[in-house]
Amino acid sequence: MSSKTEFCFLNLRTYLIYLCCYLLVVVAAGSRVVNGLKCYCNPKECDVISSLDCPGKGLIVLDPCNCCPICAKTVGEVCGGPGDFSGRCEPPLKCVAKLPTANALGVCM
């Protein structure tokens, strides 16, 4: 009789271990980070800038929400990120990242 009780206890313990592992996997899968950019555009809130305010070639581009004018990034400045949130480089410069991922930060070169 004791071997049957011992067998049931081991099965219950194994079941609980599997259940805990399953729950950990479900929680980990449900907590993925989503990189998103929610834009709200009000042109009245935009800063007024001119090409004289911008370094480099003085190129003005639109912000990541395509709403407000901002200065394009020049050599050595941080760029890229999710939705180019850290800025875009002035042509012919490219945003070069150490890690070749879509949302990586880089430097204008």
VMD Tcl script that draws the C-alpha trace (Angstrom):
set ca {
  {0.00 0.00 0.00}
  {2.84 2.39 0.71}
  {4.32 2.01 -2.78}
  {0.99 3.04 -4.34}
  {0.80 6.14 -2.10}
  {4.42 6.97 -2.90}
  {3.70 6.59 -6.64}
  {0.71 8.97 -6.47}
  {2.76 11.52 -4.53}
  {5.52 11.43 -7.17}
  {2.98 11.88 -9.96}
  {1.44 14.84 -8.16}
  {4.86 16.39 -7.61}
  {5.78 15.89 -11.29}
  {2.46 17.39 -12.34}
  {3.04 20.48 -10.17}
  {6.53 20.95 -11.57}
  {5.20 20.80 -15.13}
  {2.39 23.18 -14.23}
  {4.84 25.71 -12.76}
  {7.07 25.50 -15.83}
  {4.08 25.98 -18.12}
  {2.94 29.04 -16.17}
  {6.42 30.56 -16.32}
  {6.51 30.11 -20.09}
  {3.05 31.65 -20.49}
  {3.96 34.65 -18.33}
  {7.26 35.16 -20.18}
  {5.55 34.98 -23.57}
  {2.84 37.41 -22.50}
  {5.26 40.02 -21.23}
  {7.02 40.75 -24.51}
  {8.03 44.36 -24.96}
  {6.40 46.04 -27.90}
  {8.22 49.02 -29.32}
  {5.65 51.42 -30.61}
  {5.27 55.10 -31.20}
  {1.94 56.75 -30.62}
  {1.82 60.07 -32.37}
  {-0.32 63.04 -31.54}
  {0.28 65.94 -33.89}
  {-0.53 69.52 -32.99}
  {1.41 71.88 -35.28}
  {0.79 74.74 -32.82}
  {3.11 72.95 -30.34}
  {6.02 72.72 -32.81}
  {9.15 74.78 -32.30}
  {9.87 77.33 -34.99}
  {13.30 76.60 -36.46}
  {15.29 77.77 -39.45}
  {18.18 76.18 -41.28}
  {20.51 78.56 -39.40}
  {19.52 76.81 -36.16}
  {20.68 73.43 -37.47}
  {24.27 72.13 -37.48}
  {25.94 70.64 -40.54}
  {24.19 71.52 -43.79}
  {21.27 73.09 -41.92}
  {18.81 70.52 -43.26}
  {15.35 70.46 -41.70}
  {13.33 67.21 -41.67}
  {10.07 66.16 -40.03}
  {10.03 64.45 -36.64}
  {9.20 60.72 -36.35}
  {5.48 61.57 -36.28}
  {5.83 63.57 -39.52}
  {4.43 66.58 -37.70}
  {7.05 69.08 -36.55}
  {10.20 70.31 -38.29}
  {13.47 69.29 -36.61}
  {17.13 69.47 -37.53}
  {18.60 66.50 -39.38}
  {21.46 64.81 -37.56}
  {25.01 65.41 -38.73}
  {28.33 63.53 -38.43}
  {28.80 61.83 -35.05}
  {25.30 62.46 -33.72}
  {23.07 59.68 -32.38}
  {20.36 58.55 -34.78}
  {17.85 55.78 -35.45}
  {16.05 53.82 -32.77}
  {12.42 52.69 -32.92}
  {10.69 54.73 -35.60}
  {13.85 56.83 -36.04}
  {12.90 58.45 -32.74}
  {16.50 59.59 -32.16}
  {16.61 61.35 -35.52}
  {17.52 60.94 -39.17}
  {20.84 61.77 -40.76}
  {21.31 64.46 -43.37}
  {22.19 63.11 -46.84}
  {24.53 61.55 -47.85}
  {25.18 60.35 -44.27}
  {23.84 57.00 -43.07}
  {22.80 55.89 -39.59}
  {25.31 53.16 -38.72}
  {24.50 50.88 -35.77}
  {26.84 48.45 -34.00}
  {24.07 45.85 -33.92}
  {22.35 45.29 -37.27}
  {18.77 45.36 -35.97}
  {15.86 47.41 -37.21}
  {15.41 49.42 -34.00}
  {19.05 49.91 -33.01}
  {20.53 53.26 -32.16}
  {23.37 54.34 -34.38}
  {25.65 57.23 -35.25}
  {25.55 59.36 -38.39}
  {28.55 58.57 -40.62}
}
mol new
graphics top color blue
foreach p $ca { graphics top sphere $p radius 0.5 }
foreach p [lrange $ca 0 end-1] q [lrange $ca 1 end] { graphics top cylinder $p $q radius 0.2 }
display resetview
